Amino acid sequence: MRTIHTDVIIENLKEMCIEANLHLSADMETVIHKAKEEEDSVLGKQILGQLCENMQIAGEDKIPICQDTGMAIVFVKLGQDVHVEGMNLTDAINEGVRQGYQEGYLRKSVVKDPLIRENTKDNTPAIIHYDIVPGEQIELLVAPKGFGSENMSRVFMLKPADGVEGVKASVLQAVKDAGPNACPPMVVGVGLGGDFEKSAILAKTALTRNINEGSPLPHIRKIEEELLTEINQLGIGPGGLGGKTTALAVNIETYPTHIAGMPLAVNICCHVNRHAKRIL
């Protein structure tokens, strides 16, 4: 049994919230630069160039890549042989987020009540997903999610008979409906299977997968590749102003489901697909 004090968790989460908002992961940076070189549209290439310049300025001047520094989504893989000492774990996670957003001068966008709309002034509470796993480590993954793209999310309760073509048609419809509102070029996270809420969590998780790593399942990887091609033929383009770079990747995560259903969730993220991971 290994003991980890919540002070360590708080400090790491604080740093991760700031890190994720100032720097994109290496795979995201690389694919955006690659898209700029390969874009045929003059305007699209110019927009992608501006995105590359924006990333550089954010890193050098230590300012957020996007003014919407998002709602903090925290994925926790908690080793079953870890004893957490100190505060309640959920309280500690929220304290780390609070410190990160305050000390990093990041925009606070969370309101206490969906209707009254009073700002909490520290970007808490975070949305936390726990997974109990073997071992004596804690893996923390912070994924700040802006709501320009989050608002374009969709859930489709498909029938098994809809098959692969139904899956592809639904994802394409979600991207078409999003159009320029999701600030393309986008990353398309797809959750397939489980039930209503599991498919949505899978879609959010899919956005955190390395953009260069396709699904380990050959039949799913084939769908990812086909969808990316078809999405980039829609002509929405960078900034929604035309071009062949509408999506940078399509990541699909799957889970077993019921014989009577085929839940499908689509969670779109703009090019500021932020996440930071640490293992304690």
ChimeraX attribute file (.defattr): number of C-alpha atoms within 10 A of each C-alpha:
attribute: neighborCount
match mode: 1-to-1
recipient: residues
	/A:1	10
	/A:2	12
	/A:3	12
	/A:4	17
	/A:5	14
	/A:6	21
	/A:7	16
	/A:8	13
	/A:9	19
	/A:10	23
	/A:11	17
	/A:12	20
	/A:13	28
	/A:14	23
	/A:15	18
	/A:16	24
	/A:17	29
	/A:18	25
	/A:19	21
	/A:20	23
	/A:21	30
	/A:22	24
	/A:23	23
	/A:24	21
	/A:25	17
	/A:26	10
	/A:27	13
	/A:28	21
	/A:29	18
	/A:30	14
	/A:31	16
	/A:32	19
	/A:33	14
	/A:34	13
	/A:35	21
	/A:36	21
	/A:37	12
	/A:38	12
	/A:39	18
	/A:40	14
	/A:41	17
	/A:42	10
	/A:43	16
	/A:44	25
	/A:45	21
	/A:46	14
	/A:47	18
	/A:48	25
	/A:49	17
	/A:50	13
	/A:51	20
	/A:52	16
	/A:53	11
	/A:54	16
	/A:55	20
	/A:56	16
	/A:57	15
	/A:58	17
	/A:59	16
	/A:60	11
	/A:61	9
	/A:62	15
	/A:63	19
	/A:64	23
	/A:65	21
	/A:66	17
	/A:67	11
	/A:68	18
	/A:69	26
	/A:70	22
	/A:71	22
	/A:72	25
	/A:73	20
	/A:74	24
	/A:75	18
	/A:76	20
	/A:77	19
	/A:78	21
	/A:79	18
	/A:80	16
	/A:81	16
	/A:82	16
	/A:83	15
	/A:84	16
	/A:85	12
	/A:86	11
	/A:87	14
	/A:88	10
	/A:89	15
	/A:90	15
	/A:91	14
	/A:92	20
	/A:93	27
	/A:94	23
	/A:95	24
	/A:96	26
	/A:97	31
	/A:98	25
	/A:99	21
	/A:100	24
	/A:101	24
	/A:102	17
	/A:103	12
	/A:104	19
	/A:105	13
	/A:106	22
	/A:107	18
	/A:108	19
	/A:109	18
	/A:110	20
	/A:111	17
	/A:112	14
	/A:113	10
	/A:114	8
	/A:115	7
	/A:116	8
	/A:117	10
	/A:118	11
	/A:119	14
	/A:120	15
	/A:121	15
	/A:122	20
	/A:123	25
	/A:124	23
	/A:125	20
	/A:126	21
	/A:127	16
	/A:128	16
	/A:129	12
	/A:130	12
	/A:131	12
	/A:132	12
	/A:133	15
	/A:134	11
	/A:135	14
	/A:136	16
	/A:137	19
	/A:138	21
	/A:139	15
	/A:140	22
	/A:141	23
	/A:142	25
	/A:143	26
	/A:144	25
	/A:145	23
	/A:146	22
	/A:147	18
	/A:148	18
	/A:149	22
	/A:150	19
	/A:151	14
	/A:152	18
	/A:153	24
	/A:154	21
	/A:155	21
	/A:156	18
	/A:157	14
	/A:158	18
	/A:159	14
	/A:160	15
	/A:161	11
	/A:162	14
	/A:163	11
	/A:164	13
	/A:165	11
	/A:166	17
	/A:167	23
	/A:168	17
	/A:169	12
	/A:170	20
	/A:171	25
	/A:172	18
	/A:173	14
	/A:174	21
	/A:175	26
	/A:176	14
	/A:177	14
	/A:178	21
	/A:179	20
	/A:180	22
	/A:181	16
	/A:182	25
	/A:183	20
	/A:184	27
	/A:185	29
	/A:186	25
	/A:187	27
	/A:188	28
	/A:189	27
	/A:190	31
	/A:191	28
	/A:192	27
	/A:193	24
	/A:194	20
	/A:195	19
	/A:196	17
	/A:197	14
	/A:198	19
	/A:199	28
	/A:200	25
	/A:201	19
	/A:202	24
	/A:203	27
	/A:204	28
	/A:205	19
	/A:206	24
	/A:207	26
	/A:208	20
	/A:209	17
	/A:210	14
	/A:211	20
	/A:212	13
	/A:213	11
	/A:214	18
	/A:215	20
	/A:216	9
	/A:217	11
	/A:218	10
	/A:219	10
	/A:220	18
	/A:221	17
	/A:222	12
	/A:223	19
	/A:224	20
	/A:225	15
	/A:226	13
	/A:227	22
	/A:228	20
	/A:229	17
	/A:230	14
	/A:231	24
	/A:232	18
	/A:233	15
	/A:234	18
	/A:235	17
	/A:236	24
	/A:237	29
	/A:238	29
	/A:239	22
	/A:240	19
	/A:241	16
	/A:242	18
	/A:243	22
	/A:244	22
	/A:245	31
	/A:246	32
	/A:247	28
	/A:248	23
	/A:249	26
	/A:250	26
	/A:251	31
	/A:252	26
	/A:253	22
	/A:254	19
	/A:255	13
	/A:256	10
	/A:257	15
	/A:258	11
	/A:259	8
	/A:260	10
	/A:261	17
	/A:262	24
	/A:263	25
	/A:264	28
	/A:265	30
	/A:266	30
	/A:267	28
	/A:268	32
	/A:269	28
	/A:270	25
	/A:271	24
	/A:272	28
	/A:273	22
	/A:274	26
	/A:275	24
	/A:276	22
	/A:277	18
	/A:278	12
	/A:279	11
	/A:280	13
